[in-house]
Amino acid sequence: MTELRICFIGDSLTHGTRDDTTLGWPGRLCAKATSRGHDVTLYNLGIRRDTSADIATRWHAEVNARLPATAPGALVFSFGVNDMACDEQNLFRVPPAESHKLAREIVAAASARWPVLWLSPAPIGRKHNVSCALWSLEEDYQDKRAAQLTQDYAHIARDLNVPFLDIFTPLARSRMWRWALARGGDGTHPSARGYAMIARLVERWPAWQAWFK
């Protein structure tokens, strides 16, 4: 049996926004681990609209408050999609070079102290206006930006020797993911089915499985 306190740090897709079960993918993962006899404490530290810049200012204090040196702890990061959104001036909320810098600093500092896993941003799809059947170009561009950011983050993870899971690519190819985004109701967050898809991708990941041997 593994005893582990896990902090999941990220944005609304980490939080589980629009999941009517309120579990999100972290809750599903930890429920499955608990059902197999492991002693898992879950801390969901996902905050809606958070960018890497927002996470950089808060993650250390929040994790320190939850992971005492006397107990085994671990961290899972997933962020970036909000970095690639546009601000009021039609610019990146966090430009790619700054996003790379912040991600490297966050993950390097975290992995120097705790076991760390890192997930890519997820695709958010395009917002669809049923009345006029038009797609929002901004949402399409945001996914293209997030696809590139996934590749960039993967390179950083390799440099840091931190396990990295690309969830963007399989979800972007999945009809079920697009269906789940449509069912989520806001065009950005999936329904419970979508969060279950992310959980399955992580659950099959050898780096996640290694925490529970």
C-alpha positions, -999 to 999 in steps of 0.1 A, spaced: 0 0 0 12 35 -9 6 65 14 7 97 -6 -5 133 -3 -9 147 -38 -13 184 -48 -28 189 -83 -19 224 -94 -33 242 -124 -63 260 -139 -100 253 -144 -94 220 -162 -75 208 -132 -102 221 -109 -129 202 -129 -151 231 -139 -184 220 -154 -181 184 -141 -214 177 -125 -198 150 -104 -173 176 -90 -145 150 -92 -126 163 -122 -98 141 -134 -78 144 -101 -107 131 -81 -112 102 -104 -76 92 -103 -74 94 -65 -107 75 -61 -94 47 -82 -61 46 -63 -80 45 -30 -103 18 -42 -72 -3 -47 -61 0 -11 -38 30 -13 -39 58 13 -42 89 -9 -49 125 2 -60 147 -26 -55 185 -27 -70 201 -58 -53 234 -63 -68 243 -97 -80 279 -100 -102 291 -129 -84 314 -155 -50 308 -139 -20 313 -161 15 301 -154 22 336 -140 -6 332 -115 6 297 -105 41 309 -101 30 333 -74 10 308 -53 21 272 -58 50 271 -33 31 285 -4 0 264 -11 20 232 -14 41 239 17 9 243 37 -3 208 26 28 187 24 47 185 56 82 170 56 69 142 79 45 128 53 51 116 17 40 141 -8 39 146 -46 28 172 -72 10 171 -105 11 202 -127 -12 210 -156 -14 245 -170 -8 266 -201 -41 269 -220 -49 303 -204 -14 315 -212 -23 311 -249 -56 331 -246 -58 367 -258 -60 396 -234 -80 428 -239 -53 441 -263 -55 409 -284 -21 398 -271 -11 366 -253 -21 366 -217 14 352 -211 37 353 -242 53 320 -251 88 329 -241 76 340 -207 54 309 -204 85 287 -211 105 306 -185 79 304 -158 71 267 -165 108 258 -162 112 277 -129 81 262 -114 88 226 -123 125 228 -116 119 242 -81 91 217 -74 110 186 -87 141 195 -65 119 188 -35 91 165 -44 82 138 -70 66 157 -99 44 148 -129 35 173 -156 6 172 -180 2 193 -211 -27 217 -215 -58 201 -230 -76 213 -262 -106 234 -255 -122 231 -290 -140 259 -308 -170 277 -295 -200 270 -317 -229 294 -322 -258 272 -331 -279 300 -344 -255 311 -371 -233 280 -373 -201 301 -370 -169 291 -353 -148 315 -332 -114 319 -348 -99 329 -315 -107 295 -300 -92 278 -330 -60 299 -327 -58 292 -290 -57 255 -296 -30 259 -322 -10 279 -297 -16 253 -270 -5 225 -294 28 243 -299 31 250 -262 27 213 -255 58 206 -277 77 233 -260 68 221 -225 78 186 -234 113 198 -243 116 216 -210 104 185 -191 131 164 -209 157 190 -199 145 187 -163 141 149 -163 105 153 -152 78 129 -166 56 147 -191 23 135 -205 9 149 -238 -29 148 -233 -34 175 -260 -27 153 -290 -50 123 -282 -78 145 -270 -76 168 -300 -81 137 -323 -110 124 -302 -147 128 -313 -157 119 -278 -137 148 -264 -154 172 -288 -187 158 -277 -178 162 -240 -168 199 -247 -202 205 -264 -219 189 -234 -200 210 -210 -222 240 -220 -196 268 -223 -175 256 -252 -144 255 -231 -148 229 -203 -159 193 -209 -187 174 -192 -179 147 -167 -172 123 -197 -143 145 -208 -127 146 -173 -130 108 -172 -111 107 -205 -82 127 -190 -82 105 -159 -79 74 -181 -50 88 -200 -32 96 -167 -41 63 -151 -25 44 -180 7 64 -177 36 44 -164 49 75 -145 16 77 -125 15 40 -120 50 40 -105 37 61 -76 14 32 -65 36 1 -67 
